[in-house]
Amino acid sequence: MKTINRLFIPEDFIYYRTWSKVFYEYYKKYSKFLIEKINNWYEFIKIIKFFKFPIRFVVAEKTDIEPNKEFIKSIGIKHWIIHWAPFRKIEKPKGWLKIPTFITKDILHSSRSAFCVLDKSDYWNKWSPKARWHRRKILDLKEKWILKITKCEDLNIFLNIYSTISIKDPNHKRLIKWCNRSFSDPIIKENLRVYVVYINEKILAWAVFIDEWKTSEYFTSFYTEESKPYHLWIAIMDEWFSSSYEKWIKYLDLDHMQDYGQLSSYAGYTKFKESIADYDVYFHDMWVKFF
């Protein structure tokens, strides 16, 4: 895995949380934020009310479109504080103040991310030796009909299991709510892929992916205790890579990675991604302006 400057993130790469139809529609329908598009695609900003005061907080996360005074006024906001975290832009424009990096890392969803470029059919040859070895074991289990992985067309199957299982995850309830709403919304649902993994006909792992144009994003997953000996995370990743390549998807967004200075608890969640990622990138710039 190679660390790159934000300047070199591909121009046609889509950031799912503030550029995708899935999150635009979800926030528009289910959040308390005011959501405003800032281009002809699904790129948007969030506007948060500050109690009963006329001032508003505007959050422009990982976008290179400057949310200027004229645009903010055009949507009816007179007094505002705007936090702007650019995607590729490096130089701070005139009139903005830089927020300290240690604060930025706490505010952003992901201050360090990783992604892969699907530029060859034998994508696994770019993985680490250990990841390739686990993949060979997965293929062997498939040949013996012990392991089966399928795209879940009936998303309620996944949701029923995920809702009833006990998980030590602080985001579990929030993700159940997200899935309940998203799976029942036809506009959102069409951009989702869910894969489930069976060992001897029993579901032991699953994952949800979000597709947006040339980019697919690894959104959430779960692996039962019984799944650990089988390295099913590689089974799911291999299926995601293979099916995405067939769909002509160009980028696979692995999203959150542990940043330096963050809690060590992040490491277990993100460490395995390092063995299959092509690039990682740091987002340590956030600027603020008051009007």
Buried (B, 14 or more C-beta within 10 A) or exposed (E): BEEBEBEEBBEEBBBBBBBBBBBBBBBBEBEEBBBBEBEEBBBBBBBBEEEEEEBBBBBBBBBEBBBEBEBBEEBEBEEBBBBBBBBBBEEEEEEBEEBEBEEBBEEBBBBBBBBBBBEEEEBBEBBBEEBBEBBEBBBEBBEEEEBBBEEBEEBEBBBEBBBEEEEEEEEBEEBBEBBBBBBEBEEBEEBBBBBBBBBEEEBBBBBBBBBBBBBBBBBBBBBBEEBEEBBBBBBBBBBBBBBBBEEEBBBBBBBBBBBEEBEEEBEEEBEBBBBBBBBBBBBBBBBEBEB
